[in-house]
Amino acid sequence: MNKKVNTALFILGATLANIVIMILFFLLFLYLIAAFVDPESPLLPVWIGLMFLCSIGGSFLIYTLVMKKIMSKVDLESKLHPIFRSKGGRGRPRQGD
């Protein structure tokens, strides 16, 4: 496989992993709200809003930590095509492309 295919597969896999992590956080927070918050509470919409924000933030945090760990162990620059090019090199292809 070439670098462009590797990049596309990496982005697809990372996106799916991030979505799965977000769903797991969402289900965890939903369970906690159902277990500890009174269904008649006037603050229930606030708790649900916080659940969404914490699910997104938590998945982003875990995703960032996992990506840093992967990038420290594997040299991804040699295996993946750069998504964004530097502004100075727009007209010239990079070495290895």
N, C-alpha and C positions, 0 to 999 in steps of 0.2 A: 504494500500500500504506500501511496505517496503522502507527503506532508499535508496536503489539502484534505484528503480523505481522513487522515488521522485527526486533524483539527475538527472537522465536522463531527466525527464520532465522539471525540472528547467533549465538545460543546453539548451534543445531544445527551450523552451520559451524565454530564455534570448537571444539566438542567433537570433531567429526570430525578437524579439523586436529591437535588434541592427541593423539588416538588414533594417527593416522598417524605423528606425530613419535615417540611412544613405541614403536611397532613398529619404526621405523627405528633407534632407539637399541638396542632389544632385539636386532635382527639384527646390528648392528655389534658389540655386546659378545659375542654368541654366536660370531661369526666370530673375534673376538680370543681368546676362550677356546679355541675349537677349534684355533687356530693356535699358541698359546703355552703352554697348560696340558696337562700329561701326563694322558691319559685314566685312568690308574691312580692318579692322585694322591688321597690321602685328603682333600685340601682342595678337591676339585672341588665338593662341595655348598656350601661357603662361597663359592666363586667364582660359582656359579649364583645364590645368594642375593644377592650383591653386584650381579650383573648385573640382577636385577629391581629392586633399590633404585636403582641408577644410571639405569636406564631411566625409572623414574617421576620421579626427581629431575631428570634431564636434560631430559625433556619439559616438566616444570613450569617449569624455568628458561627454556628457549627460548620457551615459550608466554607467560610473563610479559614477557620482553623484546619479543616481537613485539607483544603487546597494548599495551604502553607506547608503542611506536613508532607504532602505528596511532592510538592515542588522542591522541598529540601532533600528528598530521597531520590527523585528521578529527574534527569536533565530533560525537561520538556521542550526547551528551546531547540534542541537538536532533532526532535521528533515531530514538532508541530509547526505549521506555517503561521507566520505572524498575521494577526487579524488586522491590525492597524499599522500603517507604514509611517515612518517619521516624515515630517513636513518637508524636510530638505531633500528627500530622495524620491519625490513623486514620479519623476520622469524616467528614472533608472531602476531596473529590476535589481534586487539584492542578490548577493552571491548565493548559489544553491537553489534558486527558484527556477 
